[in-house]
């Protein structure tokens, strides 16, 4: 048995593309065709699964299964021919036991490296929707005056996404309330003024603060892994009670607005951020390619791709301790 394994190992050392690894195995890298691309629907399926990374690998394995089988069959034929060649270690042919064992040894020694980077570098237009506690009341807490649904001088609930967003920009919800009471305006030129316009043009009683960013699949896999940490001890009634899951930094130049993914509507997506936003991951309702959580913003608004900011997420910070 050792003779067969050593003989096969020696042959693999001579074959182009089979690289010896530190553990003594051999890796063969499968190249993706430049036209190979993951569609949005598949990406959403992967990211919504219980274990996105595992699901990603299973999808890759499925896509390249035929390629692996073909390479394996060709390799077996080539190795068998070299073993039984006149100058090979078995010129009279492989004995019965070694002949039966050949394929098992190859499977132990050789593995095919799937083209993961080709896909993890692919970018997607992503909607980051937040839930700062208003999810438990159907995201109605943002519908305050000058929204048609809100009463004048109605207080802003502390759980509302707009209250949290105002705080990240250095404003209290009381200051935000006073400014909103002034109603709609033309040509807003600050965060507070843009919030007046955003609320005045909100067409739905349900809405969530949403950021439009462009992320690679690698970033999406990491971000959704961290989002799922909210489930460590079971999610709470109020998302502010969920365990710490890290945070992301969203660039102040990112498109932001109020959106209703359940009915396909919202406001004008013209909230003007004055500071980068530090968003705790436990406040993220979803971070999926456009259309992965409700109606597609691209379809509802007819937006061009540049609306999703490629530098929107500046940092994804994972917690040091990942277990509860």
VEXLUMGU-843564 format. One line per 10 residues: for each residue x, y, z of N, C-alpha, C. Coordinates in steps of 0.2 Angstrom, whole numbers, plus 5000, padded with zeros to 4 digits. Layout:
<recs>
X Y Z X Y Z X Y Z  ...
</recs>
This chain:
<recs>
5004 4994 5000 5000 5000 5000 5004 5006 5000  5010 5006 5004 5014 5012 5004 5017 5013 4998  5019 5008 4995 5023 5008 4988 5018 5011 4983  5012 5010 4983 5007 5013 4978 5006 5020 4980  5005 5022 4986 5004 5029 4988 5010 5033 4986  5016 5030 4987 5022 5034 4985 5023 5035 4978  5021 5029 4974 5022 5029 4967 5017 5035 4964  5011 5035 4966 5006 5040 4964 5008 5047 4966  5011 5048 4972 5013 5054 4974 5019 5057 4969  5023 5052 4967 5029 5054 4963 5026 5056 4956
5021 5053 4954 5018 5054 4947 5015 5061 4947  5011 5062 4953 5008 5069 4954 5012 5075 4954  5019 5073 4956 5024 5079 4956 5026 5081 4949  5025 5076 4945 5027 5078 4938 5021 5081 4933  5015 5081 4936 5009 5083 4932 5008 5091 4933  5007 5094 4927 5006 5101 4927 4999 5103 4930  5000 5107 4935 4993 5110 4938 4992 5107 4945  4995 5101 4946 4994 5098 4953 5000 5100 4958  4998 5104 4962 5003 5107 4967 5003 5104 4974  5009 5102 4976 5010 5098 4982 5009 5103 4988
5004 5101 4993 5003 5105 4998 5007 5103 5004  5008 5108 5009 5012 5106 5015 5010 5099 5019  5004 5097 5018 5001 5091 5021 5002 5085 5017  5006 5086 5011 5007 5080 5007 5002 5079 5001  4996 5083 5002 4991 5082 4996 4992 5086 4990  4988 5085 4985 4990 5089 4979 4983 5093 4977  4984 5100 4976 4978 5104 4974 4978 5105 4967  4973 5105 4964 4972 5107 4957 4967 5113 4956  4969 5119 4954 4964 5124 4954 4960 5125 4948  4954 5125 4949 4949 5125 4943 4948 5132 4942
4949 5134 4935 4948 5141 4933 4941 5142 4931  4938 5148 4933 4931 5150 4931 4931 5153 4924  4927 5152 4920 4926 5155 4914 4924 5163 4916  4927 5167 4912 4926 5174 4913 4918 5176 4913  4914 5172 4909 4907 5173 4909 4903 5170 4915  4907 5166 4919 4903 5163 4925 4902 5169 4930  4895 5169 4932 4893 5175 4936 4887 5172 4940  4887 5174 4947 4882 5172 4951 4876 5177 4950  4870 5174 4949 4864 5178 4948 4862 5181 4955  4858 5186 4955 4856 5189 4961 4852 5184 4965
4847 5180 4962 4843 5176 4965 4847 5171 4969  4852 5168 4966 4856 5163 4970 4860 5166 4976  4862 5172 4975 4866 5176 4980 4861 5177 4986  4855 5179 4985 4850 5180 4990 4848 5173 4994  4848 5168 4990 4846 5161 4993 4852 5159 4998  4858 5160 4995 4864 5159 5000 4864 5163 5006  4863 5169 5005 4863 5174 5011 4858 5173 5016  4852 5171 5014 4846 5170 5018 4847 5163 5022  4851 5158 5020 4852 5152 5023 4854 5152 5030  4854 5147 5034 4856 5147 5041 4864 5148 5041
4867 5145 5036 4875 5145 5036 4877 5147 5029  4877 5154 5028 4878 5157 5021 4885 5154 5018  4890 5154 5022 4897 5151 5019 4896 5144 5017  4893 5140 5021 4893 5133 5020 4888 5132 5013  4883 5136 5013 4879 5136 5007 4882 5138 5001  4887 5143 5002 4891 5145 4996 4895 5140 4993  4898 5136 4998 4903 5131 4996 4899 5125 4992  4893 5124 4995 4889 5118 4992 4887 5120 4985  4885 5127 4984 4883 5129 4977 4889 5129 4972  4895 5131 4975 4901 5130 4970 4902 5123 4968
4902 5119 4973 4903 5112 4972 4898 5109 4967  4892 5111 4967 4887 5109 4963 4888 5111 4956  4890 5118 4955 4891 5121 4949 4897 5117 4945  4902 5115 4949 4908 5113 4946 4909 5105 4947  4903 5102 4948 4904 5095 4950 4906 5091 4943  4903 5093 4938 4904 5089 4931 4912 5090 4930  4914 5096 4931 4921 5098 4929 4926 5093 4934  4924 5093 4940 4928 5088 4945 4928 5081 4943  4922 5079 4941 4922 5072 4938 4926 5071 4932  4926 5075 4927 4930 5074 4921 4937 5075 4923
4939 5079 4927 4946 5080 4929 4948 5073 4933  4944 5071 4937 4946 5065 4941 4946 5059 4936  4942 5058 4931 4942 5052 4927 4949 5053 4922  4950 5059 4920 4956 5060 4916 4963 5058 4920  4963 5061 4926 4968 5060 4931 4969 5052 4932  4964 5049 4933 4965 5041 4935 4968 5038 4929  4965 5039 4923 4968 5036 4917 4976 5038 4916  4977 5044 4917 4984 5046 4916 4989 5043 4921  4987 5043 4927 4991 5040 4933 4991 5032 4931  4986 5029 4930 4986 5022 4928 4991 5020 4923
4991 5024 4917 4995 5023 4912 5003 5024 4914  5004 5029 4918 5011 5030 4920 5013 5024 4925  5009 5022 4929 5011 5017 4934 5012 5010 4930  5009 5009 4925 5010 5002 4921 5014 5003 4915  5017 5009 4914 5021 5010 4908 5027 5005 4909  5031 5004 4903 5037 5000 4903 5042 5002 4908  5043 5008 4909 5047 5011 4914 5044 5013 4921  5038 5011 4922 5034 5013 4928 5035 5008 4933  5033 5009 4939 5034 5004 4945 5030 4998 4944  5025 4998 4940 5021 4991 4939 5020 4990 4931
5026 4988 4928 5026 4987 4921 5022 4981 4919  5021 4976 4924 5017 4970 4922 5010 4971 4924  5008 4977 4926 5001 4979 4928 5000 4979 4935  4995 4982 4937 4993 4983 4944 4990 4977 4947  4993 4974 4953 4990 4968 4956 4983 4970 4958  4979 4965 4959 4972 4966 4961 4970 4971 4966  4974 4970 4972 4972 4975 4978 4974 4982 4976  4980 4983 4973 4982 4990 4971 4978 4992 4966  4975 4988 4961 4971 4991 4956 4964 4993 4959  4962 4990 4964 4955 4992 4967 4956 4998 4971
4963 4999 4974 4964 5004 4978 4966 5011 4975  4967 5010 4969 4970 5016 4965 4966 5022 4966  4959 5022 4964 4955 5027 4965 4954 5030 4972  4954 5026 4977 4954 5028 4984 4960 5032 4985  4966 5030 4983 4972 5034 4985 4972 5041 4981  4970 5041 4975 4969 5047 4972 4964 5052 4975  4959 5049 4978 4954 5054 4981 4957 5056 4988  4961 5052 4991 4964 5055 4997 4970 5060 4996  4973 5059 4990 4979 5063 4989 4977 5070 4985  4972 5070 4981 4970 5075 4977 4964 5079 4978
4964 5085 4978 4958 5089 4979 4958 5095 4974  4952 5097 4972 4951 5102 4967 4949 5108 4971  4953 5113 4969 4952 5120 4972 4946 5124 4968  4941 5125 4971 4935 5128 4967 4937 5136 4966  4934 5139 4961 4936 5146 4960 4932 5151 4964  4933 5151 4971 4929 5155 4976 4930 5162 4974  4937 5164 4973 4938 5171 4973 4934 5175 4967  4934 5171 4962 4930 5173 4956 4923 5176 4958  4920 5172 4962 4913 5174 4964 4913 5179 4970  4918 5178 4975 4917 5182 4981 4919 5189 4979
4923 5190 4974 4924 5197 4972 4919 5201 4968  4914 5197 4966 4908 5199 4962 4904 5204 4967  4902 5210 4964 4898 5215 4968 4891 5214 4966  4887 5217 4972 4880 5217 4971 4877 5223 4974  4871 5226 4971 4868 5232 4974 4864 5229 4980  4866 5232 4986 4863 5230 4992 4859 5235 4996  4853 5233 4998 4849 5238 5003 4850 5236 5010  4853 5240 5014 4854 5239 5021 4848 5242 5024  4843 5238 5027 4837 5241 5030 4838 5240 5038  4836 5244 5042 4837 5244 5049 4831 5243 5053
4832 5240 5059 4826 5239 5064 4829 5241 5071  4828 5247 5073 4830 5250 5079 4825 5248 5085  4820 5244 5084 4815 5242 5089 4808 5244 5086  4808 5247 5080 4802 5249 5077 4799 5243 5073  4802 5238 5072 4800 5232 5068 4794 5229 5072  4794 5229 5079 4788 5226 5082 4782 5230 5082  4782 5236 5079 4776 5239 5078 4775 5241 5070  4777 5236 5066 4776 5236 5059 4779 5242 5056  4785 5245 5059 4789 5250 5056 4784 5257 5055  4780 5258 5059 4775 5264 5059 4778 5270 5062
4783 5269 5066 4786 5274 5071 4789 5280 5067  4791 5279 5061 4794 5284 5057 4789 5289 5053  4783 5287 5054 4777 5291 5050 4775 5296 5054  4779 5301 5055 4777 5307 5059 4777 5313 5055  4773 5318 5057 4772 5325 5053 4779 5327 5051  4780 5329 5045 4775 5331 5040 4773 5325 5036  4774 5319 5038 4771 5314 5034 4763 5314 5034  4760 5312 5029 4753 5313 5029 4749 5309 5034  4753 5303 5037 4750 5299 5042 4751 5301 5049  4756 5306 5050 4757 5308 5056 4754 5315 5059
4752 5315 5065 4749 5321 5068 4754 5326 5070  4752 5333 5069 4756 5338 5070 4758 5338 5078  4765 5339 5079 4767 5340 5086 4767 5333 5089  4766 5328 5086 4766 5321 5089 4774 5319 5091  4775 5317 5097 4782 5315 5098 4785 5310 5094  4791 5310 5094 4795 5304 5090 4797 5299 5095  4794 5293 5094 4796 5287 5098 4804 5286 5098  4807 5284 5104 4814 5283 5104 4816 5277 5100  4812 5273 5099 4813 5267 5095 4813 5268 5087  4811 5274 5085 4810 5275 5078 4817 5276 5075
4818 5273 5069 4824 5273 5065 4826 5280 5064  4822 5285 5063 4824 5292 5061 4827 5295 5067  4824 5293 5073 4827 5296 5080 4834 5293 5081  4835 5287 5079 4842 5284 5080 4847 5287 5075  4844 5288 5068 4848 5291 5063 4850 5298 5065  4846 5302 5068 4847 5309 5070 4852 5309 5075  4852 5304 5080 4857 5304 5085 4864 5303 5082  4865 5298 5077 4871 5297 5074 4874 5303 5070  4870 5308 5069 4872 5314 5066 4872 5320 5070  4872 5319 5077 4873 5324 5082 4867 5327 5084
4861 5325 5083 4855 5329 5084 4850 5324 5089  4847 5328 5094 4842 5324 5098 4835 5323 5094  4831 5319 5097 4825 5318 5094 4820 5324 5095  4822 5328 5100 4818 5334 5102 4820 5339 5096  4826 5340 5095 4828 5345 5090 4825 5343 5083  4825 5336 5081 4822 5334 5075 4815 5335 5075  4811 5334 5080 4804 5335 5081 4803 5343 5079  4806 5347 5082 4805 5354 5081 4806 5356 5074  4811 5353 5071 4812 5355 5064 4807 5352 5059  4805 5346 5061 4800 5343 5057 4793 5347 5057
4792 5350 5062 4785 5353 5063 4785 5359 5058  4790 5361 5055 4790 5367 5051 4788 5365 5044  4787 5358 5043 4784 5356 5037 4789 5355 5031  4786 5354 5025 4790 5353 5019 4794 5360 5017  4799 5359 5012 4802 5365 5010 4806 5363 5003  4808 5368 5000 4812 5367 4994 4819 5368 4995  4823 5364 4991 4830 5364 4991 4833 5363 4998  4832 5358 5001 4835 5357 5008 4843 5356 5007  4846 5359 5013 4854 5359 5012 4857 5357 5019  4854 5352 5022 4857 5349 5028 4853 5343 5030
4856 5339 5035 4852 5333 5037 4845 5335 5039  4844 5340 5044 4838 5341 5047 4833 5344 5041  4835 5348 5037 4831 5350 5031 4829 5344 5027  4834 5340 5025 4832 5334 5021 4827 5330 5024  4827 5329 5031 4823 5325 5034 4815 5328 5034  4815 5334 5034 4808 5338 5033 4805 5335 5026  4810 5336 5021 4807 5334 5014 4806 5326 5013  4810 5322 5017 4809 5315 5016 4803 5313 5020  4801 5316 5025 4795 5314 5029 4789 5317 5025  4789 5323 5022 4784 5326 5019 4782 5322 5013
4787 5319 5010 4785 5315 5004 4785 5307 5005  4784 5305 5011 4784 5298 5013 4776 5296 5011  4776 5291 5007 4769 5289 5004 4766 5283 5008  4770 5280 5013 4768 5274 5016 4768 5275 5024  4763 5272 5027 4763 5272 5034 4768 5268 5037  4771 5263 5033 4776 5259 5036 4783 5260 5032  4788 5261 5035 4795 5263 5032 4800 5261 5037  4806 5259 5033 4812 5258 5037 4818 5262 5034  4822 5265 5038 4828 5268 5036 4832 5263 5032  4834 5265 5026 4837 5261 5021 4843 5264 5018
4849 5261 5018 4855 5263 5014 4856 5259 5008  4858 5263 5003 4860 5259 4997 4867 5259 4996  4870 5253 4996 4877 5252 4995 4879 5246 4990  4885 5246 4988 4887 5241 4984 4893 5237 4987  4892 5230 4988 4896 5226 4992 4898 5220 4988  4904 5217 4989 4906 5211 4986 4903 5205 4990  4903 5200 4986 4900 5194 4990 4903 5192 4996  4910 5193 4996 4914 5191 5002 4911 5196 5008  4910 5202 5006 4908 5207 5012 4901 5205 5014  4897 5203 5009 4890 5201 5011 4890 5194 5015
4894 5190 5013 4895 5183 5017 4897 5185 5025  4902 5189 5025 4904 5191 5032 4898 5195 5036  4895 5200 5033 4890 5204 5036 4884 5200 5038  4882 5195 5034 4876 5191 5036 4878 5186 5041  4884 5184 5041 4887 5179 5046 4886 5183 5053  4888 5189 5053 4887 5193 5059 4880 5195 5061  4876 5196 5056 4869 5198 5057 4866 5192 5061  4867 5186 5059 4864 5180 5062 4867 5178 5069  4872 5182 5071 4874 5182 5078 4868 5184 5083  4863 5188 5080 4858 5190 5084 4854 5184 5087
4854 5179 5083 4850 5173 5085 4854 5168 5091  4859 5171 5093 4863 5166 5098 4859 5164 5104  4855 5169 5107 4851 5168 5113 4843 5169 5111  4842 5169 5105 4835 5171 5103 4834 5178 5102  4831 5181 5097 4830 5188 5096 4825 5190 5101  4826 5197 5103 4822 5200 5108 4816 5204 5105  4811 5205 5109 4805 5209 5107 4808 5216 5104  4813 5219 5108 4816 5225 5106 4823 5224 5103  4825 5225 5097 4831 5224 5094 4837 5227 5098  4836 5232 5102 4841 5235 5106 4843 5230 5112
4839 5225 5113 4841 5220 5119 4845 5214 5116  4846 5214 5109 4849 5209 5106 4857 5209 5108  4860 5203 5107 4867 5203 5109 4871 5207 5104  4877 5210 5106 4882 5214 5102 4884 5209 5096  4884 5212 5090 4886 5208 5084 4891 5212 5080  4894 5217 5083 4899 5221 5079 4895 5227 5076  4899 5230 5072 4896 5236 5069 4899 5237 5062  4896 5242 5058 4898 5244 5051 4898 5251 5051  4903 5254 5047 4903 5261 5046 4901 5263 5039  4896 5267 5039 4893 5269 5032 4895 5276 5030
4898 5277 5024 4900 5283 5022 4895 5288 5022  4896 5294 5024 4891 5300 5024 4888 5301 5017  4892 5299 5011 4890 5301 5005 4885 5295 5002  4883 5291 5006 4879 5285 5004 4871 5288 5003  4868 5285 4998 4861 5287 4997 4857 5283 5003  4853 5287 5006 4849 5285 5012 4842 5288 5011  4837 5284 5014 4830 5286 5013 4825 5282 5017  4819 5283 5017 4814 5279 5020 4810 5275 5015  4810 5268 5016 4807 5264 5011 4803 5259 5014  4797 5257 5010 4792 5252 5012 4793 5246 5008
4797 5241 5010 4798 5235 5005 4792 5231 5005  4787 5231 5009 4782 5227 5009 4776 5229 5004  4776 5236 5003 4771 5238 4998 4774 5241 4992  4781 5242 4992 4784 5244 4986 4783 5252 4985  4786 5256 4990 4785 5263 4990 4790 5266 4995  4789 5272 4997 4793 5276 5001 4793 5283 5000  4799 5286 5001 4800 5293 5000 4805 5294 4995  4809 5300 4995 4813 5302 4989 4820 5300 4989  4822 5297 4995 4829 5294 4996 4834 5300 4995  4832 5305 4999 4837 5311 4998 4839 5314 5005
4839 5309 5010 4842 5311 5017 4849 5313 5016  4851 5319 5018 4858 5321 5017 4862 5320 5024  4866 5315 5024 4870 5313 5030 4876 5318 5030  4877 5320 5036 4883 5325 5038 4889 5322 5041  4888 5316 5043 4893 5312 5046 4892 5304 5044  4898 5301 5044 4898 5294 5043 4893 5291 5049  4890 5285 5047 4885 5282 5052 4888 5276 5055  4889 5275 5061 4891 5269 5064 4885 5265 5066  4884 5260 5062 4878 5256 5063 4879 5249 5066  4876 5248 5073 4877 5242 5076 4874 5237 5072
4877 5231 5071 4874 5226 5066 4868 5223 5069  4867 5223 5076 4861 5221 5079 4855 5225 5077  4856 5231 5074 4850 5235 5071 4849 5234 5064  4853 5229 5061 4851 5228 5054 4846 5223 5053  4840 5225 5050 4835 5220 5048 4837 5215 5043  4840 5218 5037 4843 5214 5032 4848 5218 5028  4853 5214 5025 4858 5217 5021 4858 5212 5015  4854 5213 5010 4853 5208 5004 4853 5212 4998  4855 5208 4992 4854 5211 4986 4847 5214 4984  4847 5220 4981 4841 5223 4979 4835 5218 4977
4830 5218 4981 4824 5213 4980 4824 5207 4984  4830 5207 4988 4830 5201 4993 4826 5201 4999  4823 5207 5000 4819 5209 5006 4813 5213 5004  4808 5210 5001 4802 5214 4999 4804 5216 4991  4800 5222 4989 4800 5224 4983 4807 5227 4981  4809 5227 4975 4816 5229 4973 4815 5237 4972  4820 5240 4975 4820 5248 4975 4822 5250 4968  4826 5246 4964 4828 5247 4958 4822 5247 4953  4817 5243 4954 4811 5242 4950 4806 5247 4952  4805 5249 4959 4800 5253 4961 4802 5260 4959
4808 5262 4960 4810 5269 4958 4813 5270 4951  4815 5264 4948 4819 5265 4941 4825 5268 4942  4829 5267 4948 4835 5270 4949 4841 5266 4945  4846 5270 4943 4852 5267 4939 4856 5265 4944  4861 5261 4942 4866 5257 4947 4870 5262 4951  4871 5268 4949 4876 5272 4953 4873 5275 4959  4866 5273 4960 4863 5275 4967 4866 5271 4972  4868 5265 4971 4871 5261 4976 4878 5262 4976  4881 5265 4982 4887 5268 4983 4892 5262 4984  4898 5262 4979 4903 5257 4980 4907 5258 4986
4908 5264 4989 4912 5265 4995 4907 5266 5001  4901 5263 5000 4896 5265 5005 4898 5262 5012  4900 5256 5012 4902 5253 5019 4910 5253 5019  4912 5257 5024 4919 5258 5025 4923 5253 5029  4919 5250 5034 4921 5245 5039 4916 5240 5041  4918 5234 5041 4914 5229 5044 4918 5226 5050  4916 5228 5056 4919 5226 5062 4916 5220 5066  4919 5215 5066 4916 5209 5070 4918 5209 5077  4914 5207 5082 4915 5207 5089 4921 5202 5090  4925 5203 5095 4931 5199 5097 4928 5192 5099
4923 5192 5103 4920 5186 5106 4913 5185 5102  4913 5179 5098 4908 5177 5094 4903 5173 5097  4904 5170 5103 4899 5166 5106 4896 5170 5112  4890 5167 5113 4886 5171 5119 4889 5170 5125
</recs>
